[in-house]
């Protein structure tokens, strides 16, 4: 009797484990292979291979400034496996099946889907502590409410009201640059444009979110930068359930950073929520949404502010960094941009709401920068139900789907033989297939801050090229790196000359 009990207990224990960690993955792998979808074996430890590939490329230094090796550097696993197994292919994140899809028709079908078949993959605990329970990690009814409220804050009419503040922030930065040139008693000076533009973008998002400035939110950005480093480690490893509760040194640091960030954001909210100067800010919209039913609790407001503090700074700053480097490398386009700004703005020193739409060349340059160096290296989705993509690929519920944005933006089959070259003129005519260019996503989940990011980037780039000439410094090392966003691994050193 005791023997039978022990055997039964053993079987009841081992069967669920075998089912989850062996039967389901192997069944999924067989399901895709029957459809002609290959990939590394479930037993190959894809996660360790992916980590090794990333470590290898990030330990190497690239001197030549061209765009041919961007995909290999920032997505080495996709670059190697797509060549080895074809596209699409299946790989593994622990026991989780991930399908890499680069077909524009499939991508469009997934991103514009409105019936709930696809959604976000769950955030890791470390990313949750960075973004909180804001738009980035929400799904379902709460996402609908948050999306409706934040869309009010970032509609184009509201963003246009922020143009004078954006211009003031850029003017303050340029005054500092002029002072550095004068102090050095030289016609030019070397600076890290990546660092400068991150400070600028931080100042702009602080003003538009709270009506404050960079100095008031500086500590929040410092804390978030530390959190990014820790979150990136987690992002590249398989999360072990329950490990976030272990009092390891790393976890204790993460808890401390999250606690201090939350306290500082809460204080800013309490300090500014009754101030008249925040009437057209993100904070004002979160506190007093237009619909009575759309109410957010204090924690939800804090989490949304944390999300936009980080995302609002990272996306635009990195876009502008790559745009400046590209113009420094391609002087002919810098001259074209400068001539356009001089013509459009006429005697006015700065762009305005009235003439932003006329900056066509600036827009083309920014789009080409977004194509070659998109801030989000990739996107991840999850199939919530069994679906058939473009009537030919059966995808089981629970499958995570990788959209390799950087690789798609560099695909010669879509963009032509010059796909790895800087050519803003490709955006002069009709747009490419919707599923081929999606730096801010598309469909129901298109980036809510897209209007602010584009308007800010146009103003900043126009003001910089009108006053200065930019060249890439000989000390610059071209090493695009996959972090939470795509950024230069060793900074972006440039030479600045006052015109």
N, C-alpha and C positions, 0 to 999 in steps of 0.2 A: 504493500500500500504506500509506504513512504517512498519507495523507488518510483512508482507511477506518479506520485505527487511531484517529485523532484524533476522527472522527465517532462511532465506537463508544464511546470513552472519554467523550465529551461526553454521549451518550445514557445511558450507565450512571450518570453522575453526576447528570444533570438529572432523569431519570425518577423516582428515589426521592424527590427533593425535591418535584417536582410532585405525586406521588402523596400524600405526607404533608401538604403544606401547601395543596394546591388540591383534588385529587380527593376525598380522604376528607372534608374539611369540607363541600364542596358536596354530596356524596352524602348526608351526615348531615342537612344543612339541607333537602334535597329530601325525604328520608325523613319528616321531621317535618311538613313543609308538606303532604304528601299526606294526613296525618292531621288536618289543620286546625290545626296548631300553628305560629303565626307567631313573629315576633321580629325584632330588628335584623339586617340582612344581615351575612354573614360579612365582607364588605369594609368594614363601617361603623366598624371599630375600637371595638368595645364597651368595651374596657378604658379607653381614653382618655376616652370619654363618661362612663363610670362614675366615673372619677377626678374629672372636672370637676364632676359633680353633687355628689359628696361635698364637694369644696372649696367649692362655692357655699353649701351649707347650713351648713357648719361656720364659714364666715366671717360668717354672719348671726347676730344675737343675738335670741333670743326672750324677750320680757318677760312675756307672759301665761302663767300657770301653768295650762295645761289639757293634756289628753292626746290632742287631736285630731290634732296634727301629728307625733306620735312616729314613725310609719312613714315619713313623708316625710323626716324628719331623719336617721334612722339607716339607712334603706334606700331612698334616693332613686331608684336605678336600678330597683328592683323596683316602687316606687310608680308611677313614670312609665311603665315599659314594660308593666306589667300593665293599666294604663288604655288604653294605646295598642294593645296586641296581644291582650289578653284573657289567660285562664289555662287551661292552662299555656302558657308561652312559652319559646322557645329564645334564648339569647344566647351570647356568646363570650368566653373568657378566653384571649387569644392565639389559638391554633389549637384550643383545647379547647372542645368543645361542653358547655354547661351548660343543663340543663333546670330551670326554676323550676316547682315543683309545690306547690299549696296545698290540694289536695283531701284532706280528712281520711281518706277510705277508702284512697287511695293511700299516704298517709303512714304510716298504721297498717300496711299491708301491707309496706312497706319496713322499718320499724323493728322489727317483731316477727318478721321473717324469720329463720329459723334454718338455712337450707340454704346459706348462703354466697353468695347471689346479689348481696348488697350489702355494701359495706364502706367504710372510711374512704378519703378521697382522700389521696395522699402529702403529708406535711408539707413545706413549703418549708425549705431549709437553715437559715434564720434561726429558724423556729419549732422546728426540731429542736434547735438549740443552746439554746433556752429550756427546752424540756420534756425533752430527752434522748430516749433510746429507751425511754420509759415507756409506760403504757397509752394515752396520747393518740395516739401514732403507731404503735402495734403492730398487727399483724394475724396471723392464722394461729396456729400452735401456741404460739409464745412469748407471744402475747396471752392465750391460754387459761391458761397457767401464771401469768402476772402477775395476771390477773383473779382466779384462784382464791386466790392469796395475799393480795392487797389486800382481797378481799371478807371474809376472816377478820378483817382489821384494822378494818373499818368496819361489821361486823354490829351490830345494835341493842344486843345485850347488852354489847359492848365500848364502844359509844358511851355507854351509860348509866353506865359506870364513870368516864367523863370529866366528868360533870355537875358534881361539886364543883370541878374545876379550871376549868371554864368560868365558874361562879359566882364563883370567886376572881378571875379575870381581869376580869370585869365590875365586881366590887367595887372593884378597884384603879383602874379607869378612872373610876368614879363618885366615888371619893375625890378624884381629881385635879380633877374638875369642881367638887366642893364647895369645894375649896381656891381655885379660880379665882373662884367666886362670893364667897367670904369676903374674898379679897384685894382684889377690886374694890369691896367694901363696898356691893354692889348686890344686888337680889333676882334679877337675871337677868344673863346675859352671852351675847354672840354667839360662835358657834364654827362651824367647818366640820365638820359631822357626817361627811362623806365621809372626811376625813382621819383623824378620831378612830376611826371604825369600822374603817378599814383597819389602823390600829395595833393595835386590839383583836383583830381576826381574825388578824393576824400572830402575836400573842402566844398565842392559843388554838391555832393550828395548830402553833406551835413546841412548846408543851407536849405536845400530843397526838402529835406526830410523834417528838419527841426527849426529852421530859421536861425540856426547857430552857425558856427564856422569850424574849420579844421582843428583849431587849438582846443575847442571844447570837446570834440569827439576824438582827439588824438589817441588817448589811452584805449578807447574802444577798438580802434583800428590796430593798435599794437597787440592787444589781446587776441584779436581775430587772426592776425598773422601767425601768432604762436599756435593757435588752434589749428590753422591750416596745415602747419608742419606735422602735427600729431595726427590730424585726420587723414593726411596723405598716406601716412604709414598704414593706417587701417584700411584705406581704400585699396591698397595694393595687396592686402592679405585677406584670406578667408576669415570671416568673423566666426568665432567659436561662441555658441550660445552661453550666456551667463558670464562671459569673461569680463564684461564691462563693470560687473559688480565687485571684481577682485581688487583689493587695495594695492595694486602694483604702483610703482613710482610713476609710470606713464598715466595711469588712470587718476591717481591723486592730483597730478598736474592738470589734467583735463578738467577734473571737477572744480579745481580752484579757478581756472581760467573762465569756465562757464559761469561760476557763481559771481565773479567780479564783473564780467561783461553784463550779465543780467541786472546786477545792482546799478551799474553806471547808466545803462539804457533806461532803467526805471526812473532814476533820478532826473535824467534829461526830460523824460515824458512829464513827470510831475512838475518840473520847473517851468516847462514851456507850454503846457496844455491850456493855460489861461491867458497866455500872452497874445496881444493883438497881432504881433508880427508873424504869427504862424498861420494866419487865416487861409493862405493858399498853399500850405505845405502838406506833405504826406501825412504827418502826424494829425493835422486838423481833420483830414478826411477819415482817418482811422477812428478818431474819437467821435466825430459827429457825421456819420454817413448820411447820404441823402434819403435812404429808406429807413423807416423806423424799425423794421424787422431785422435790418442788418446791423446787429450790435456785436461788438467784440469785447471780450473780457480783457483785463489788464495784461494777463500773460500772453494772450493772442496778439495784442498790440505790441508788446515787447518783442515777441518772436518775429513779427513782420518787420519791425524796425531793424532787428539783427540781420534778417535776410537782405534787406535793401541796403543796409550799411555795407555789407560784404559784396553782394552782387552788383550794386550800383557803382562801386569803386573798381572792382576787378575787370568787368567786361569792357567798360569804356577806356580805362587806362591802358589795358593791353592792346585794344584795337588801335589807339592813338600811337602807342609805342611802335607797333609794326608799321603803321602808316608813315611815321616819321623816318624810320630806318629805310623803308622802301623809297621814299622821296630823296633821302640822302644818297642812295645808291643810283637812282635814276633821275639825274638832274634835269633832264628834259621835261619830265612830268612836274617837277617842282616849279620850273619856270612857267609851264602852262597853268598850273594852279595859281601862281602869284599873279599872272596877267589877268586871270579871271576875277580874282578877288579885287584887284585894282579897278577893273572895269565895272563890276557889279556894285561894289560899295562906293565907287566914285570918290567924292571928297570926304565921305564919312570914314572914320578910322576903323570902325568895327561893323561886323555884320549885324543885321537887325531882323526882326520878324518879317518885315516887308520884303527882304531880299534873300532870305535863306533858300527859298525854292529855286532861285536863279543860279545857285552855285552847283552847276551841273558837273563840272570837272572834278570838283572836290568830292561830290557824291560818288562818281565813278571810281575815284582813287580809294575811297573808303570801302566800297563794295569789293574791289579787287584785293584790298588788304584783308577783308573778312573772308574772301575765298581762299587766299593762300595761307593765312594764319588765323583761322576762326578761333575766337576765345574759348568756346567749348570744343574740345578735341573730338568728342563723340557724344551721342545721346543714347540713353538706355530706356527701353520700354519693357513691359511685361504683358503677355497675352492673358487676359482674364478668363477667356472662353476658348474653346476649340475654334480655329478660324482657318479659312483657305485664302491665301494671299494671291491676288490677281488670278483667281480660279485655277491655280496650278500647284501651290505649295501648302500642304496641310501642316498647321502649327498647333500642337497640343496646348491646352490651358496650362499656365504655370511657366511656360518657356519664356526666358528673358531674351530680349532682342537688342543686339548692338547695331547702332546706326553709325558707321565710321565716317563722320562728317569730313574730317581732314582728307581721308583717302578719296571720298567722292568728289570733293572740291578740286582734287588734283588728277582726276581720271581723264586720260587722253581720249577715251571713247566718248566722253561727254563734252569736254572743253576743247578738243583738238590737239594737234601736235605741240602747240605752245602752252599746254596746260600748266607746265612748271615755270612759265615765264610771267613777268609782271606786265600786264597789258590791260589797263583800265578801259580801253576802247571796246573790249568784249561786252561791256555793260551799256554801250551806246544805243544798241538796237533793242529788239524785243527780248524779254527775259528768257532764261533757260527753263527747262522743265522744272516744275515746282519741287520735285523731289531731288533735284540736283544742287540746289543752293538754298540752304535753310539755317543760316547762322543764328537766327533768333527763333528757331523752330517754325511751326506754322499751324494753322487750324485752331481748334479751341484752346490749345495750350501755348499759343505763340507768346513770346516773352512780354510780360505786361509792361516792362520798362523800356521797350524798344524805342518808343518815341523820344524819351529823354536821352537815351544812349546816342541815337543818330543826330539829334539836334545839338547835343553837347559836342560830339565829335566834329561836326561841321564847323561850329563856331571856333573851337580850339584850333583846329588845323588851319582854318582861314586866317585867324589872327596871327598864328606863328609864322606861316610862310610869307605873310605880307610884311612883317617887320624883320625877319631873319632869313639868312641862308643856312641850310643844314647840310653837313657832309658827315659821312660815317667815319669815325675815328679809326686810325690804324690799330688801336688797342682793342677794338671790338672783336669778340669771338662769336661767330654765328653758331649758336647751339640752342635751337628751340627745344623746350622741355615741357613735358606733360605734368602739370601740377593740377590743382583743381581747375585751372584755366591754362591756356597755352601762353607761355612767357619765355623770355630769353634767360637761359640758365645763369649766365655770368653778367647780366645787366645789358644795357644798350648805350654804349659810350658814343657820343657824337660831338662834332665840333660846331659851335654856334657862332655865326658872324652877324653883327648888326648891319643892316642895309643902309 
